[in-house]
């Protein structure tokens, strides 16, 4: 069962629309869905919302420390409220997944993602859940740093936003601890509906 939903990104308006902020987009959408208000909490170095959903207490968090220090914020909140690592979901951008797709996984390495690297260090384990929002790969590893800090092309942004909307439907399942069903939902991307054939011209 997930108690803490964390979205990763970089604070500041210049980063708002960049690929690296896909985690923020997801948690922003979840806050709207659950009618929760994210507000700055200096104690946890992040935007925090606490609410009661489906009879359970939940926390939403967007660290405002910059990506490579995200763990400070996550660790502080998780320790204070005694939230176990396996009750944490971290939503982040993923180079190895195409825009429009997402993957839900438990545990594993950080694959060089600086936000995850710091969360690993602060939680003392990699045994937490991740929702990986696909942003695609530039094709050249030397371009990765630039790629994640750039805005996606309009069609990529649309695909990512559609993916956020679709994967949000898994939130009630994550909250209920139905991780298999949530995984199935996240991994089922609906192909675009074929356009109806055009009627023959008279």
N, CA, C and O of each residue as an XYZ file, in Angstrom:
808
protein
N       0.840     -1.198      0.000
C       0.000      0.000      0.000
C       0.877      1.250      0.000
O       1.795      1.376      0.810
N       0.585      2.163     -0.908
C       1.387      3.392     -1.007
C       0.784      4.475     -0.110
O      -0.408      4.773     -0.186
N       1.636      5.057      0.742
C       1.203      6.168      1.606
C       1.789      7.502      1.150
O       1.196      8.561      1.355
N       2.962      7.426      0.530
C       3.657      8.653      0.120
C       3.910      8.623     -1.386
O       4.620      7.755     -1.893
N       3.312      9.595     -2.093
C       3.478      9.731     -3.544
C       4.446     10.884     -3.791
O       4.138     12.033     -3.472
N       5.604     10.586     -4.352
C       6.649     11.596     -4.579
C       6.801     11.842     -6.070
O       6.937     10.895     -6.845
N       6.779     13.100     -6.477
C       7.078     13.448     -7.871
C       8.431     14.125     -7.921
O       8.706     15.011     -7.112
N       9.288     13.725     -8.861
C      10.616     14.336     -8.967
C      10.659     15.371    -10.078
O      10.003     15.232    -11.110
N      11.455     16.420     -9.841
C      11.640     17.483    -10.819
C      12.595     18.509    -10.256
O      13.186     18.315     -9.194
N      12.739     19.605    -10.981
C      13.551     20.727    -10.504
C      12.629     21.913    -10.243
O      11.729     22.183    -11.040
N      12.844     22.636     -9.120
C      11.993     23.803     -8.841
C      12.357     24.965     -9.752
O      13.458     25.019    -10.301
N      11.420     25.895     -9.905
C      11.693     27.109    -10.676
C      11.015     27.086    -12.028
O      10.916     26.047    -12.681
N      10.544     28.269    -12.440
C       9.742     28.362    -13.660
C      10.529     27.964    -14.907
O       9.945     27.496    -15.885
N      11.875     28.149    -14.877
C      12.652     27.811    -16.090
C      12.694     26.308    -16.352
O      12.990     25.886    -17.470
N      12.400     25.491    -15.330
C      12.427     24.036    -15.500
C      11.033     23.425    -15.655
O      10.886     22.248    -15.986
N      10.021     24.248    -15.410
C       8.641     23.758    -15.285
C       8.204     22.814    -16.407
O       7.560     21.795    -16.154
N       8.559     23.159    -17.649
C       8.058     22.392    -18.799
C       9.095     21.426    -19.355
O       8.907     20.884    -20.445
N      10.194     21.198    -18.620
C      11.250     20.323    -19.134
C      10.946     18.857    -18.825
O      10.195     18.537    -17.904
N      11.556     17.974    -19.628
C      11.293     16.532    -19.496
C      11.573     16.005    -18.089
O      10.883     15.110    -17.600
N      12.606     16.579    -17.443
C      13.017     16.094    -16.114
C      11.915     16.312    -15.068
O      11.977     15.757    -13.971
N      10.907     17.123    -15.415
C       9.857     17.442    -14.446
C       8.598     16.604    -14.618
O       7.547     16.941    -14.072
N       8.696     15.520    -15.370
C       7.518     14.669    -15.601
C       6.920     14.160    -14.283
O       5.706     13.983    -14.184
N       7.760     13.927    -13.280
C       7.263     13.476    -11.968
C       6.399     14.526    -11.289
O       5.387     14.207    -10.665
N       6.815     15.797    -11.420
C       6.002     16.901    -10.875
C       4.647     16.953    -11.579
O       3.613     17.151    -10.941
N       4.665     16.772    -12.914
C       3.398     16.856    -13.677
C       2.416     15.818    -13.143
O       1.221     16.082    -13.014
N       2.945     14.626    -12.833
C       2.072     13.537    -12.385
C       1.477     13.845    -11.008
O       0.277     13.673    -10.791
N       2.316     14.296    -10.091
C       1.816     14.581     -8.733
C       0.894     15.803     -8.736
O      -0.069     15.855     -7.971
N       1.186     16.787     -9.597
C       0.264     17.936     -9.752
C      -1.125     17.439    -10.175
O      -2.145     17.872     -9.640
N      -1.137     16.524    -11.144
C      -2.404     15.985    -11.645
C      -3.119     15.171    -10.555
O      -4.344     15.217    -10.439
N      -2.341     14.430     -9.760
C      -2.935     13.647     -8.665
C      -3.542     14.569     -7.612
O      -4.620     14.292     -7.086
N      -2.846     15.670     -7.303
C      -3.363     16.641     -6.328
C      -4.697     17.220     -6.820
O      -5.629     17.397     -6.035
N      -4.780     17.513     -8.123
C      -6.046     18.037     -8.673
C      -7.145     16.982     -8.559
O      -8.275     17.277     -8.171
N      -6.787     15.758     -8.904
C      -7.744     14.648     -8.872
C      -8.309     14.446     -7.464
O      -9.513     14.257     -7.288
N      -7.430     14.488     -6.472
C      -7.828     14.237     -5.074
C      -8.182     15.522     -4.319
O      -8.478     15.499     -3.125
N      -8.144     16.655     -5.056
C      -8.492     17.969     -4.466
C      -7.643     18.261     -3.228
O      -8.151     18.678     -2.187
N      -6.348     18.031     -3.370
C      -5.395     18.328     -2.292
C      -4.537     19.516     -2.726
O      -4.278     19.709     -3.913
N      -4.103     20.304     -1.748
C      -3.347     21.516     -2.060
C      -1.889     21.333     -1.624
O      -1.603     21.140     -0.442
N      -0.980     21.397     -2.591
C       0.454     21.299     -2.289
C       0.963     22.647     -1.799
O       0.776     23.664     -2.467
N       1.606     22.659     -0.636
C       2.124     23.914     -0.075
C       3.544     23.692      0.429
O       3.892     22.603      0.884
N       4.364     24.747      0.341
C       5.769     24.638      0.753
C       5.861     24.329      2.243
O       5.212     24.974      3.066
N       6.673     23.340      2.571
C       6.950     23.008      3.971
C       8.471     22.948      4.118
O       9.119     22.007      3.661
N       9.024     23.979      4.768
C      10.492     24.078      4.864
C      11.094     22.895      5.614
O      12.226     22.490      5.348
N      10.324     22.341      6.559
C      10.816     21.196      7.332
C      11.137     20.002      6.454
O      12.039     19.221      6.757
N      10.385     19.863      5.350
C      10.612     18.723      4.449
C      11.196     19.179      3.112
O      11.290     18.392      2.170
N      11.591     20.464      3.033
C      12.225     21.019      1.830
C      11.445     20.669      0.567
O      12.023     20.304     -0.457
N      10.126     20.787      0.660
C       9.333     20.454     -0.520
C       7.905     20.955     -0.426
O       7.467     21.465      0.605
N       7.185     20.797     -1.540
C       5.749     21.069     -1.564
C       5.057     19.809     -1.065
O       5.259     18.720     -1.603
N       4.240     19.971     -0.033
C       3.628     18.812      0.632
C       2.111     18.984      0.686
O       1.604     20.084      0.902
N       1.404     17.886      0.487
C      -0.046     17.859      0.726
C      -0.329     16.600      1.532
O       0.241     15.539      1.275
N      -1.222     16.735      2.515
C      -1.636     15.581      3.307
C      -3.148     15.504      3.229
O      -3.829     16.521      3.359
N      -3.670     14.331      3.021
C      -5.119     14.230      2.908
C      -5.622     12.868      3.299
O      -4.851     11.955      3.596
N      -6.942     12.748      3.294
C      -7.574     11.471      3.579
C      -8.294     11.025      2.312
O      -9.239     11.675      1.864
N      -7.844      9.920      1.743
C      -8.420      9.416      0.497
C      -8.774      7.951      0.712
O      -7.952      7.176      1.200
N      -9.993      7.570      0.350
C     -10.463      6.186      0.537
C     -10.265      5.736      1.995
O      -9.977      4.571      2.272
N     -10.431      6.708      2.922
C     -10.308      6.363      4.345
C      -8.875      6.179      4.823
O      -8.648      5.718      5.941
N      -7.895      6.543      3.971
C      -6.484      6.371      4.344
C      -5.769      7.720      4.313
O      -6.094      8.589      3.505
N      -4.794      7.880      5.202
C      -3.983      9.100      5.199
C      -2.907      8.973      4.138
O      -2.166      7.991      4.107
N      -2.823      9.977      3.264
C      -1.807      9.962      2.207
C      -1.035     11.273      2.205
O      -1.527     12.317      2.632
N       0.188     11.178      1.712
C       1.033     12.364      1.537
C       1.445     12.467      0.082
O       1.742     11.465     -0.569
N       1.460     13.702     -0.422
C       2.010     14.002     -1.743
C       3.208     14.906     -1.510
O       3.165     15.790     -0.655
N       4.277     14.688     -2.266
C       5.504     15.461     -2.043
C       6.198     15.759     -3.361
O       6.362     14.881     -4.208
N       6.609     17.029     -3.521
C       7.466     17.431     -4.633
C       8.691     18.113     -4.031
O       8.619     19.287     -3.667
N       9.830     17.394     -3.918
C      11.030     18.013     -3.336
C      11.416     19.282     -4.095
O      11.360     19.321     -5.324
N      11.811     20.321     -3.351
C      12.211     21.595     -3.969
C      13.716     21.823     -3.795
O      14.179     22.961     -3.714
N      14.460     20.730     -3.741
C      15.893     20.786     -3.439
C      16.765     20.750     -4.677
O      17.989     20.804     -4.558
N      16.184     20.660     -5.857
C      16.846     20.268     -7.100
C      17.006     18.755     -7.074
O      17.141     18.120     -6.029
N      16.981     18.216     -8.292
C      16.871     16.768     -8.492
C      17.880     15.948     -7.693
O      17.513     14.961     -7.055
N      19.174     16.361     -7.729
C      20.213     15.500     -7.157
C      20.194     15.448     -5.633
O      20.957     14.690     -5.034
N      19.326     16.250     -4.995
C      19.209     16.215     -3.522
C      17.801     15.800     -3.084
O      17.413     16.018     -1.936
N      17.039     15.199     -4.010
C      15.640     14.843     -3.728
C      15.492     13.978     -2.476
O      14.489     14.077     -1.769
N      16.473     13.141     -2.204
C      16.385     12.207     -1.079
C      16.268     12.883      0.269
O      15.652     12.340      1.186
N      16.853     14.067      0.402
C      16.765     14.794      1.694
C      15.311     15.012      2.086
O      14.899     14.777      3.222
N      14.552     15.472      1.097
C      13.147     15.782      1.301
C      12.339     14.510      1.567
O      11.550     14.448      2.510
N      12.550     13.496      0.721
C      11.820     12.225      0.848
C      12.158     11.552      2.178
O      11.270     11.083      2.891
N      13.452     11.511      2.504
C      13.901     10.861      3.733
C      13.336     11.531      4.983
O      12.896     10.856      5.914
N      13.352     12.868      4.994
C      12.866     13.609      6.167
C      11.386     13.318      6.420
O      10.993     13.064      7.559
N      10.563     13.353      5.368
C       9.126     13.133      5.545
C       8.834     11.672      5.908
O       8.022     11.394      6.791
N       9.497     10.756      5.224
C       9.257      9.321      5.477
C       9.655      8.954      6.904
O       8.947      8.203      7.576
N      10.787      9.482      7.365
C      11.234      9.164      8.735
C      10.275      9.738      9.775
O       9.912      9.060     10.737
N       9.865     10.999      9.573
C       9.018     11.650     10.574
C       7.677     10.939     10.723
O       7.194     10.746     11.839
N       7.077     10.551      9.601
C       5.752      9.917      9.669
C       5.826      8.383      9.677
O       4.816      7.690      9.555
N       7.073      7.874      9.825
C       7.283      6.413      9.921
C       6.668      5.677      8.725
O       5.967      4.676      8.875
N       6.957      6.207      7.543
C       6.498      5.575      6.299
C       7.632      4.673      5.804
O       8.745      5.144      5.568
N       7.352      3.393      5.649
C       8.373      2.428      5.228
C       8.698      2.622      3.747
O       7.847      3.076      2.982
N       9.941      2.276      3.332
C      10.299      2.443      1.913
C       9.310      1.780      0.952
O       9.017      2.330     -0.109
N       8.792      0.597      1.319
C       7.871     -0.092      0.398
C       6.493      0.585      0.329
O       5.640      0.181     -0.461
N       6.280      1.620      1.165
C       5.027      2.404      1.114
C       5.221      3.718      0.353
O       4.354      4.592      0.361
N       6.387      3.835     -0.310
C       6.724      5.057     -1.047
C       6.685      4.771     -2.549
O       7.226      3.768     -3.013
N       6.032      5.673     -3.307
C       6.073      5.617     -4.770
C       6.783      6.870     -5.261
O       6.386      7.988     -4.935
N       7.836      6.676     -6.047
C       8.554      7.811     -6.635
C       8.232      7.844     -8.132
O       8.473      6.874     -8.850
N       7.688      8.965     -8.588
C       7.331      9.126    -10.001
C       8.426      9.968    -10.657
O       8.708     11.082    -10.214
N       9.041      9.431    -11.713
C      10.164     10.143    -12.330
C      10.207      9.922    -13.835
O       9.588      8.999    -14.364
N      10.953     10.791    -14.510
C      11.157     10.678    -15.957
C      12.083      9.491    -16.244
O      12.981      9.188    -15.459
N      11.852      8.830    -17.373
C      12.647      7.632    -17.713
C      13.075      7.672    -19.176
O      12.239      7.658    -20.079
N      14.395      7.721    -19.397
C      14.959      7.793    -20.754
C      14.685      6.534    -21.569
O      14.483      6.606    -22.781
N      14.679      5.380    -20.902
C      14.592      4.108    -21.625
C      13.161      3.669    -21.933
O      12.928      2.535    -22.351
N      12.210      4.573    -21.725
C      10.807      4.278    -22.031
C      10.314      5.378    -22.982
O      10.599      6.559    -22.779
N       9.580      4.980    -24.009
C       9.128      5.949    -25.032
C       8.072      6.897    -24.453
O       7.313      6.500    -23.569
N       8.014      8.146    -24.938
C       6.962      9.063    -24.501
C       5.584      8.440    -24.758
O       5.329      7.918    -25.843
N       4.709      8.497    -23.769
C       3.387      7.881    -23.907
C       3.298      6.570    -23.153
O       2.204      6.098    -22.843
N       4.468      5.969    -22.852
C       4.480      4.717    -22.088
C       4.978      4.977    -20.673
O       5.597      6.003    -20.389
N       4.691      4.016    -19.787
C       5.158      4.112    -18.402
C       5.399      2.707    -17.881
O       4.848      1.738    -18.403
N       6.221      2.604    -16.853
C       6.493      1.316    -16.219
C       6.422      1.490    -14.706
O       6.911      2.472    -14.148
N       5.795      0.503    -14.056
C       5.743      0.497    -12.594
C       6.646     -0.630    -12.122
O       6.521     -1.759    -12.595
N       7.545     -0.343    -11.208
C       8.422     -1.406    -10.722
C       8.744     -1.192     -9.252
O       8.641     -0.085     -8.724
N       9.143     -2.303     -8.598
C       9.549     -2.235     -7.204
C      11.033     -2.543     -7.117
O      11.508     -3.520     -7.697
N      11.767     -1.704     -6.388
C      13.178     -1.980     -6.142
C      14.037     -1.847     -7.384
O      13.577     -1.409     -8.438
N      15.297     -2.236     -7.234
C      16.248     -2.151     -8.342
C      17.218     -1.003     -8.158
O      17.193     -0.302     -7.146
N      18.069     -0.821     -9.145
C      19.083      0.234     -9.071
C      18.508      1.588     -9.461
O      17.310      1.733     -9.709
N      19.414      2.593     -9.510
C      18.934      3.946     -9.866
C      19.242      4.271    -11.319
O      18.807      5.305    -11.828
N      20.004      3.381    -12.009
C      20.305      3.542    -13.444
C      20.834      4.941    -13.773
O      20.547      5.487    -14.838
N      21.606      5.510    -12.852
C      22.222      6.809    -13.109
C      21.307      8.004    -12.932
O      21.726      9.137    -13.168
N      20.051      7.777    -12.516
C      19.118      8.905    -12.300
C      19.489      9.567    -10.967
O      19.420      8.941     -9.909
N      19.882     10.845    -11.039
C      20.414     11.506     -9.838
C      19.408     11.629     -8.699
O      19.775     11.565     -7.526
N      18.135     11.807     -9.057
C      17.109     11.892     -8.020
C      16.990     10.575     -7.272
O      16.946     10.550     -6.042
N      16.938      9.472     -8.031
C      16.825      8.144     -7.406
C      18.077      7.809     -6.606
O      17.996      7.201     -5.538
N      19.242      8.209     -7.128
C      20.503      7.917     -6.435
C      20.462      8.502     -5.018
O      20.865      7.843     -4.059
N      19.974      9.737     -4.892
C      19.941     10.389     -3.579
C      18.861      9.777     -2.678
O      19.043      9.683     -1.464
N      17.750      9.366     -3.270
C      16.689      8.716     -2.480
C      17.196      7.370     -1.947
O      16.944      7.019     -0.794
N      17.907      6.628     -2.787
C      18.535      5.372     -2.328
C      19.385      5.641     -1.084
O      19.289      4.937     -0.079
N      20.223      6.685     -1.183
C      21.163      6.996     -0.100
C      20.422      7.381      1.176
O      20.794      6.957      2.270
N      19.372      8.184      1.030
C      18.663      8.692      2.219
C      17.755      7.642      2.854
O      17.605      7.608      4.075
N      17.150      6.787      2.032
C      16.272      5.737      2.595
C      17.093      4.517      3.028
O      16.617      3.663      3.776
N      18.344      4.457      2.537
C      19.219      3.334      2.891
C      18.862      2.048      2.163
O      19.323      0.969      2.536
N      18.035      2.162      1.117
C      17.611      0.981      0.362
C      17.029      1.421     -0.973
O      16.630      2.572     -1.147
N      16.991      0.475     -1.915
C      16.310      0.743     -3.186
C      14.934      0.121     -3.215
O      14.263      0.119     -4.247
N      14.508     -0.417     -2.055
C      13.233     -1.158     -2.013
C      12.025     -0.236     -1.848
O      11.321     -0.276     -0.839
N      11.810      0.591     -2.864
C      10.594      1.424     -2.908
C      10.045      1.314     -4.326
O      10.720      0.825     -5.232
N       8.814      1.775     -4.501
C       8.155      1.674     -5.807
C       8.533      2.862     -6.690
O       8.730      3.973     -6.198
N       8.633      2.619     -7.995
C       8.881      3.713     -8.950
C       7.857      3.623    -10.081
O       7.544      2.546    -10.588
N       7.355      4.780    -10.448
C       6.539      4.888    -11.659
C       7.393      5.675    -12.640
O       7.669      6.859    -12.446
N       7.804      4.981    -13.705
C       8.737      5.567    -14.663
C       7.962      6.105    -15.857
O       7.400      5.342    -16.642
N       7.940      7.427    -15.984
C       7.210      8.085    -17.071
C       8.163      8.258    -18.251
O       9.176      8.947    -18.138
N       7.839      7.632    -19.383
C       8.740      7.659    -20.531
C       8.915      9.037    -21.136
O       7.940      9.741    -21.401
N      10.188      9.423    -21.355
C      10.477     10.691    -22.050
C      11.302     10.422    -23.314
O      11.620     11.349    -24.059
N      11.651      9.134    -23.557
C      12.452      8.797    -24.728
C      13.915      9.165    -24.543
O      14.276      9.861    -23.594
N      14.756      8.691    -25.461
C      16.203      8.882    -25.377
C      16.659      9.686    -26.586
O      16.159      9.469    -27.690
N      17.605     10.618    -26.399
C      18.060     11.409    -27.562
C      18.852     10.589    -28.578
O      19.094     11.046    -29.695
N      19.259      9.366    -28.186
C      20.000      8.519    -29.118
C      21.508      8.607    -28.943
O      22.254      7.784    -29.473
N      21.954      9.624    -28.187
C      23.390      9.799    -27.930
C      23.548     10.097    -26.447
O      22.980     11.061    -25.933
N      24.331      9.252    -25.756
C      24.389      9.436    -24.292
C      25.024     10.771    -23.893
O      24.793     11.260    -22.787
N      25.824     11.362    -24.790
C      26.405     12.678    -24.486
C      25.360     13.794    -24.508
O      25.593     14.895    -24.009
N      24.212     13.487    -25.093
C      23.147     14.497    -25.199
C      22.145     14.425    -24.049
O      21.260     15.275    -23.942
N      22.281     13.403    -23.177
C      21.257     13.153    -22.154
C      21.029     14.350    -21.235
O      19.887     14.724    -20.971
N      22.127     14.957    -20.743
C      21.982     16.080    -19.793
C      21.179     17.218    -20.412
O      20.334     17.819    -19.749
N      21.447     17.516    -21.696
C      20.686     18.562    -22.393
C      19.247     18.150    -22.615
O      18.318     18.938    -22.443
N      19.084     16.894    -23.003
C      17.764     16.357    -23.370
C      16.779     16.486    -22.214
O      15.662     16.970    -22.403
N      17.187     16.053    -21.006
C      16.240     16.040    -19.886
C      15.864     17.452    -19.442
O      14.802     17.661    -18.856
N      16.753     18.437    -19.728
C      16.473     19.808    -19.298
C      15.862     20.664    -20.419
O      15.761     21.885    -20.305
N      15.461     19.991    -21.498
C      14.769     20.701    -22.584
C      13.290     20.357    -22.569
O      12.870     19.347    -22.005
N      12.511     21.225    -23.205
C      11.068     20.944    -23.330
C      10.858     19.897    -24.410
O      11.507     19.947    -25.455
N       9.957     18.949    -24.172
C       9.671     17.982    -25.233
C       8.941     18.656    -26.395
O       8.255     19.662    -26.214
N       9.098     18.086    -27.581
C       8.353     18.560    -28.755
C       6.863     18.426    -28.457
O       6.473     17.572    -27.661
N       6.009     19.264    -29.090
C       4.571     19.256    -28.759
C       3.927     17.872    -28.798
O       3.126     17.538    -27.925
N       4.278     17.050    -29.822
C       3.630     15.725    -29.890
C       4.130     14.813    -28.759
O       3.391     13.955    -28.274
N       5.393     15.007    -28.343
C       5.909     14.218    -27.204
C       5.225     14.666    -25.910
O       4.850     13.841    -25.076
N       5.068     15.977    -25.757
C       4.407     16.507    -24.562
C       2.969     15.958    -24.482
O       2.503     15.577    -23.408
N       2.285     15.925    -25.616
C       0.919     15.381    -25.644
C       0.902     13.918    -25.228
O       0.035     13.486    -24.468
N       1.886     13.149    -25.742
C       1.963     11.721    -25.412
C       2.229     11.534    -23.914
O       1.648     10.652    -23.281
N       3.111     12.369    -23.352
C       3.443     12.265    -21.919
C       2.217     12.639    -21.078
O       1.916     11.986    -20.079
N       1.514     13.698    -21.497
C       0.322     14.117    -20.736
C      -0.780     13.053    -20.796
O      -1.479     12.818    -19.811
N      -0.926     12.417    -21.952
C      -1.923     11.341    -22.081
C      -1.539     10.174    -21.175
O      -2.400      9.525    -20.582
N      -0.243      9.919    -21.077
C       0.268      8.853    -20.214
C       0.004      9.177    -18.738
O      -0.374      8.298    -17.963
N       0.205     10.445    -18.357
C      -0.078     10.877    -16.973
C      -1.553     10.639    -16.655
O      -1.885     10.081    -15.609
N      -2.431     11.062    -17.556
C      -3.872     10.897    -17.352
C      -4.244      9.423    -17.196
O      -5.033      9.055    -16.325
N      -3.657      8.586    -18.062
C      -3.982      7.163    -18.041
C      -3.462      6.486    -16.767
O      -4.180      5.714    -16.131
N      -2.206      6.782    -16.399
C      -1.605      6.085    -15.253
C      -2.165      6.578    -13.918
O      -2.075      5.881    -12.907
N      -2.744      7.783    -13.918
C      -3.407      8.279    -12.696
C      -4.531      7.345    -12.252
O      -4.866      7.274    -11.070
N      -5.105      6.630    -13.219
C      -6.201      5.708    -12.889
C      -5.721      4.581    -11.971
O      -6.531      3.893    -11.349
N      -4.394      4.397    -11.889
C      -3.839      3.352    -11.017
C      -3.733      3.827     -9.567
O      -3.508      3.015     -8.671
N      -3.892      5.137     -9.324
C      -3.679      5.676     -7.967
C      -4.560      5.006     -6.904
O      -4.048      4.664     -5.838
N      -5.874      4.802     -7.150
C      -6.685      4.128     -6.131
C      -6.204      2.699     -5.841
O      -6.297      2.226     -4.709
N      -5.691      2.018     -6.874
C      -5.175      0.659     -6.692
C      -3.888      0.682     -5.867
O      -3.678     -0.170     -5.004
N      -3.030      1.667     -6.143
C      -1.777      1.807     -5.389
C      -2.069      2.065     -3.921
O      -1.403      1.539     -3.030
N      -3.082      2.888     -3.696
C      -3.486      3.238     -2.332
C      -4.053      2.027     -1.595
O      -3.875      1.876     -0.387
N      -4.735      1.176     -2.345
C      -5.358     -0.009     -1.747
C      -4.364     -1.170     -1.612
O      -4.688     -2.213     -1.044
N      -3.142     -0.973     -2.146
C      -2.142     -2.037     -2.062
C      -2.335     -3.120     -3.116
O      -1.752     -4.199     -3.014
N      -3.158     -2.835     -4.134
C      -3.381     -3.830     -5.204
C      -2.349     -3.607     -6.307
O      -2.667     -3.143     -7.403
N      -1.099     -3.954     -5.977
C       0.028     -3.592     -6.835
C       0.011     -4.342     -8.176
O       0.415     -3.791     -9.200
N      -0.456     -5.599     -8.167
C      -0.504     -6.354     -9.428
C      -1.479     -5.712    -10.408
O      -1.186     -5.561    -11.594
N      -2.653     -5.335     -9.883
C      -3.657     -4.688    -10.748
C      -3.144     -3.332    -11.239
O      -3.341     -2.961    -12.396
N      -2.477     -2.597    -10.331
C      -1.935     -1.283    -10.707
C      -0.891     -1.443    -11.811
O      -0.861     -0.666    -12.766
N      -0.035     -2.459    -11.671
C       1.018     -2.709    -12.665
C       0.393     -3.031    -14.021
O       0.822     -2.528    -15.059
N      -0.618     -3.872    -13.983
C      -1.308     -4.257    -15.218
C      -1.896     -3.027    -15.917
O      -1.782     -2.875    -17.133
N      -2.522     -2.157    -15.128
C      -3.139     -0.957    -15.693
C      -2.067     -0.043    -16.310
O      -2.232      0.462    -17.420
N      -0.973      0.158    -15.573
C       0.093      1.050    -16.055
C       0.726      0.506    -17.332
O       1.060      1.271    -18.237
N       0.894     -0.828    -17.405
C       1.601     -1.424    -18.531
C       0.710     -1.656    -19.748
O       1.196     -2.075    -20.798
N      -0.590     -1.388    -19.617
C      -1.489     -1.540    -20.755
C      -1.685     -0.177    -21.394
O      -2.514      0.618    -20.950
N      -0.913      0.084    -22.440
C      -1.149      1.378    -23.101
C      -2.139      1.134    -24.223
O      -1.988      0.218    -25.032
N      -3.136      1.965    -24.247
C      -4.193      1.783    -25.256
C      -3.713      2.344    -26.589
O      -3.324      3.510    -26.659
N      -3.735      1.532    -27.652
C      -3.334      2.069    -28.956
C      -4.337      3.129    -29.402
O      -5.510      3.069    -29.033
N      -3.876      4.107    -30.201
C      -4.822      5.126    -30.663
C      -5.948      4.489    -31.474
O      -5.724      3.534    -32.218
N      -7.137      5.016    -31.328
C      -8.279      4.439    -32.049
C      -8.137      4.744    -33.533
O      -7.820      5.870    -33.916
N      -8.378      3.721    -34.376
C      -8.262      4.000    -35.820
C      -9.328      5.008    -36.243
O     -10.446      5.014    -35.728
N      -8.949      5.858    -37.195
C      -9.920      6.838    -37.675
C     -10.953      6.112    -38.530
O     -10.595      5.193    -39.267
N     -12.229      6.501    -38.451
C     -13.241      5.837    -39.294
C     -12.935      6.089    -40.762
O     -12.443      7.157    -41.125
N     -13.229      5.093    -41.614
C     -12.966      5.306    -43.046
C     -13.815      6.455    -43.568
O     -14.952      6.660    -43.141
N     -13.235      7.195    -44.499
C     -13.973      8.347    -45.045
C     -15.033      7.816    -46.023
O     -14.768      6.891    -46.791
N     -16.217      8.403    -45.986
C     -17.241      7.949    -46.945
C     -16.778      8.264    -48.374
O     -16.109      9.269    -48.612
N     -17.142      7.393    -49.313
C     -16.715      7.660    -50.724
C     -17.314      8.970    -51.210
O     -18.452      9.321    -50.898
N     -16.516      9.667    -51.974
C     -17.000     10.953    -52.508
C     -18.081     10.691    -53.556
O     -17.940      9.831    -54.425
N     -19.164     11.459    -53.443
C     -20.265     11.272    -54.422
C     -19.845     11.859    -55.753
O     -20.610     11.815    -56.716
